[in-house]
Amino acid sequence: MIDPAQPNPALRESATFDRATIAGIQRAAATGVYDIRGWGAKRALPHFDDLLFLGASMSRYPLEGYRERCDTDVVLGDRNARYPLHLAIPVTIAGMSFGALSAQAKEALGRGASEVGTSTTTGDGGMTPEERGQSKHLVYQYLPSRYGMNPTDLRKADAIEIVLGQGAKPGGGGMLLGQKISDRVAGMRTLPAGIDQRSACRHPDWTGPDDLAIKILELREITDWEKPVYVKVGASRTYYDVKLAVAAGADVVVVDGMQGGTAATQDVFIENVGIPTLAAIPQAVQALQELGLHRKVQLIVSGGIRTGADVAKAMALGADAVAIGTAALIALGDNDPKYSEEYRKLGSEAGFYDDFQDGRDPAGISTQDPELAARLDPVEGGKRLANYLRVLTMEAQTIARACGKAHLQHLEPEDLVALTIEAAAMARVPLAGTSWIPGSTRA
């Protein structure tokens, strides 16, 4: 007999209409408004966890971890720039705006990146003095909105990143809700304070790759050919986008997969537009190889990088470096359990909080509330981020040495196998225990 005080074990949840789906329908019916949130795709996707490394044994010679070097440095943008970036590690910080993040968070990102010799990136809305002052290597994003853009700050940067798309929303523009448009944010963006802001989904002064080539040349002339010029695309038609970006003159191509985060966009967009990072990397590498420019035009991959294993796998598939965003914010203190009670008051939990758009982040990271932002100590946050970046690098080195590699860039697809048919097909590596690459015409 079923105890009415206990859950009925005979009840079966629908795979199509699960509780989250039902709650979403009920919310839409009650409010008439689509759901906006931050973070990235939450659906299960083929990802780096579906790949494994083949460590050295008899047929390969491993390196001794404490006696033999495994280098990690990378040069970005030496195709055309007079002063390419020389980074100590291949893990960079992705673009996240002041506005989406507090000034303290932007400063902490700069401090952490500089401590380990890597770069950070501005984001929509321009450059803050705190960020520039604490960033040894700062990449200036040039976005469709042009919010906060000015040639003076452009020249202060160490590289320029032209943003054509973002992994969480390729084909869509950004948004910053009014509660995060403080007087300072509004002043930098030349917008009214307290009013929702939408960013354009395409650049206003070009319609295609020929115009992009003109824009890249214009930016080179503004900066006296000193700065590397990146082009960032959200992963969708990656093969063609990379070829067009390179043809337009990009020194570095950034490919952002759909696991990449965002400060705010429609949930339906995040979950249903774009392709997984794992599927995008081989397409980008193929495009560069066919142009004879793989490793000459550098490839930075972002979207769901969490561990040193993810770094190593992305590089084995052909990336020169990776970029992290969500993971960097977690390192600063985002979703920290010490704020559990406050997350509950917001209707969330530590580990689940994604309402970055609301500006009520208890950790002081995705907010413009002065009291909340003051909770984040930029010095302490920078140290936490630097520690995390060191761990990512050491983990990647550990794997590379086990594969017999003296540099992270020596990792290659031959070092990988896949656990699922989907991952094998996307990553273009063999299914574990076989020589079969699904979809490959290779014998």
N, C-alpha and C positions, 0 to 999 in steps of 0.2 A: 504494500500500500504506500502511496506517495505521501510524504509528510508535507502538508501545505505551507509549513514554515520554512521549508528548504527549496532551493531551485529544483525545478522539474528536470531530471536527467534525460527525459525523453524529448525535450525541446531541442530542435535543430536549427541553428542560425543559417539563413540564406547566404550563399556565397555572392549572389548578385545584389541582394538588398540586405547587407549586413547592418549592424547598428550604426556605424558611422554614416553610411549612405542614407539610412532612414532619418537620422538626426539632421543631415544636410538638407533633405527634402523638406522636413518640418521647419527648419530655420528659414529656408527660402520662402515657404508658404506664409510664414508668420511675418516676415519683414519686407519681402519683395525686393531684396537687395542681394547681389551676389557676394560670395565670401571673399574677403581680401585677407591675406596673411603674408608672413615672411617665411624664411627658410627655403628649402627646395623640395623636390619631389619626394613624397613619402611612400609611394607605391614601391613594391619590390621590383628591382631591375637587375639585369645582368651587370655585374660590377667586378671590381678587382678581387673580391673574395672568391670569385669563381675561377681564379687562376692560381696555379702553384708553380714554384721554381723547382728546377731540376738541379739540385746541389751536386757538386763535384764528388766523384768516387774514383773508379778505376780509369774511366775514359777522360776525365777532366781533373785538373790539378788545382786544389783550393789554395787560398792564401792564408797564412798564419795571422790571426787577428791582431796580435800585440807586437808583431815584428815587421810585418809587410804592409806597406802603405796602400790605401785605397782613396784616391783623391776625389774631391767633390766640387771643384771649382768649375765655373761656366762663364763663357763670354757671350754676351747678348748684343747683337746689333752691329757687328763688324763688317757687314756687307757694304754699307755706304757711309756710316757715321764716322766722324773724326774721333769721337770719344765714346766708344762702345762701353757698355757696363761690364765690369769685371766683378763677379760675385763669388763669394767664398763657398756658398752652398747653392744647390739648384732648386731650393724651395723659396718662392717669393710670396709676397702678400698681395692679394687681388684688390681691385678697386672697390672701395666702399666709401660713400660720400659723407662729408660733414653735413649733417641734416638728418640723414639716416642714422648716423652715429654721433655721439657726443664729441665735443672737442677733446675731452680727456681720453676717449677711446682712440681717436685718430693719433693723438700724441703717443699713446702707449704702443700702438702698432709701429710707429716710426722708431721708437726707442728699442723695441724688441728686435725688429729687423736689423737695425744698425749694429746692435750688440753682436750679432752673429755674421755680419757682413753680407746681408742680402737687401733686396729692395722692397719698398712698399709703394702703394698706388693711391692717387687722390680719390677719384670718383666724381659723380655729378655734383655740381655746385661750387667747384673751385678748390683752391689751395688755402689752407690755414697756416698762419705763422708758426703755430705750435707743431704742426706736422712737418713743415719744411725745416724748422729749426732742429728737430730731433731725428731727421732722416738723412742718412749718409747717401743713400741712393733712392731718389724719388721719381716715380713715373707719373706723368701728368696726363690724365684722361681727357680726351677731346670727344665730346658726346654730341648727339643730335640736338639736345636742348640748348647748348652753349651757355647754360647757367654758370655764372661765375668765371667764365673764360675771359682771360685778358692776356695780351702778348707778353707783358712784363713777367707774370707768373710762368708763362710758357717757357720763357728763356731761363728762369730759375731752376727748372726741372732738369733731371738727368736723362730722361727719355720721354717720348710722347706716345700715348696709346690711343689710336683712333678706334672708337667703339662703334661697331656696326650691329652688334647683337650681344645678348646675354643668354647663358645656357638655360636659366630658369624661365626665360620668356623671349626666345628668338622671334623676331617679327613684331614685338610689342615694346612700348615705351615704359618709362618708369613712372612712379607716383610717390608723392610725399604728402601725407595728409596734414591738414591745417594745424593740428595740435603739435606738430613738430616744426612748423614754420615760425620759429622765434624771430625776434627783431634782427638778431645777427644773421641767421640763415636767410631771412628775407632780404636783408641788405646786400649780402653776397650774391644773391640770385636775381636781384632787382625785381622782387615780387612783393605783393602785400602780405603782411604778417597774418597768420591765423587762417589763411585760405588754402584749400587743397591745391596741390600743384601736380600737373601732369607733364611728363617729359615726352617729347616727340619720339616716334618710332623710327624715323629716318632723318638723315641730315637735310637741312633746308637748301643747300647749295650744290647738291649733285643728285643725279638719278641713276648712276651706274658706275662701272669700273673705270671708264675713261675719265669721268669727273673725279674719281678717287685719286687717280694718278696725278691730276692737276693739284688736288688738295695736298697730297704728300709733298709734291715739289714746293708748294707754297709754304708749308710748315718747315721744310728744310731751309728755305731761304730766310724765313723769319729767325731761325736759330743758327744761321751761318753754317749749315751742314755739320753741326757738332753733335746733335742728338740722334740716337737711334729712333726710328719710327716703327711702332708696333701697329698691327691691325688685329682687332679682337672680333671674333664671330661667335655667335651662339651655334651650337652643333645642330645642323639640320642637313643641308646639302654640302657637307664638309669638303668633299673632294673638289667640287667646282669652286666653292668659296675660297679655298686655300690657293688654288691656281690663279684665280682672279686677283687676290690680294697680293700675291708675289708679282704677278704681271704689272700691277699698279706701282710696285716699287717698295713694298714692305720689307723691312729688315728682319722683323720678327713677326710671327703669326701666333696669336693666342686663340686656342679653341676651348670653349667652355661647354661642357656637357650638361645634360638636363638635371643632374644631381647637384648642380651649382646652386648657391643660395641667392636670395634677393631680400631686400628690406620690405618690399610690399608689392604684391600684384595679385591678380585673380587666381584663386585656387584652381579653377578649371584650366587656366593657362599653364600653371606650374606642372600639373599632373598629366597634361595631354599634348604638349607641344615640344618638339625637339627630339633628340635621340640620346641614348646613354653615352657617357664618356667612353666606355669600352668600345663602342661601335665607331666613335668618331676618330680615335687616334690612328688606326690603320689607314683610314681614308686620307687623313692629312699627310701621313708619311708617304703614302703612294703618290699623292700629288707632287710632293717635294722631290721624291726620287725620279719621277718622270721628267721633271724640269732640270734634273741634275743639280739640285740645290739643297738636298737634305744635309743638314749640319752646317750649311752655308747661310741659309735663312733658318734661324732658330725657331723651334716649335715649343711653345709653352702650353701645357695642358692643365685645365682646372675643371672642377666639378666632382665633388665627393672625395677629395683627398683627405685621409684621416690618419694614416700610419706610415711608418717608413717602408712597410711592404707595398703600400699603394704607390709611394714615390718610386720605388724600385721597379714596380711593374709598369708604370707609365713610361719610365725611361727605357725599359727593356723593349717596349713596343715602338720606341722611336722618338719619344719626347726628349728635348734638351733640358727642360726644367718644368716645374709644376708651379701652380699658384693655389693658395689656400685662402678661404674667406670665412666660412662658417666655423671651421676648426680653429681658426685664429681667434674668433670671438669667444668660443668656448674656453680656449686657453686663458683669455683675459678674465673670465669669470661668468660668462653667459650661462644661464640655466644651472647656476651653482645651488646645491642642496641647502646651503645656509639661508637661502631666501625662500625656502619651501612654503612657509606660512603665507608670505606675500604673493607667491605665485597662485596659491589656492584662492586667495581673495580676488584674484583676477580671473578665476575660473579655469586655471591651468595647474600644472605641476612642474617641478624642476625636472628637466629632461624632455618636457613636452612644449614648453613655452615658445610660441612662434608668432605672437602678436606684436611683431616689431613695429608695425605701422601705428600702433596706438600711442607710442611715446611714454609708456608707463613702466618701462623695464626696471625692475628692482635692483638689477646689477649696475645700473648707471651707464649702460653701453649704448643701447638703441633708444636714446631719449634726448630731449632738449630741456627737460625739467632740471633747473639748477640744483635742487636738493638731491634728486636722484643721481644726477651726473657726478656730484661731489663724492659719491660713494666709491667711485673708481679712482684709485691712486695711479696716475700714469706711470710712475716709477716702478711701483710694485707690479702693475699690469705688464709693463715692458719686460720685467724680469721673468715673469711667468711665461710670456710668449717666447722669449729667448730660450728658456729651458725646454719648452716644447719643440722648438725648431731644432735644437741640438739633438734631442731624442729621435726625431724623425730622421735626421742625417745619420746618426749612429746606427739606427735600425737598418737603413738602406745600405750602409757600408757593410754591416754584418752579412746581409744577404749577398751583396756583390762579391765579397771575399769567398763566401761559400761556393759561389759559381766560378771562382778563379779569376775575378776581374780586378784590375789595379786602378780602375776609375769607374765611377757610376755610369758614365757614358759608354762604357764598353759592354754593358748589359745589352742583350739582343733577344729577339723573339725565340731563337733556338733554346734559350734558357727557360722557356715557359711551356706549360701544358694547361689545358682547361678541364674543368670538372663537369661541364654541361655542354650539350651540343650547341645551345644558343651562344654561350660564351666562346666556344671554339670558332664558330662561324663569324662572330663579330670581331674577335681579337685576331683571327686568322692564325691561330696556333693549334697544334694537334690536340685532340681529345686524349686525356691521360690514358696511358697504356696502349695507345695506337699511334699510327702515323697519319691518321685521317684528319684533314681539315675540312669540315663541311662547307660545301660550296666552292671549294678550290678545284681548279682543273689540273693542279700539279699531280704528277704521277706518284 
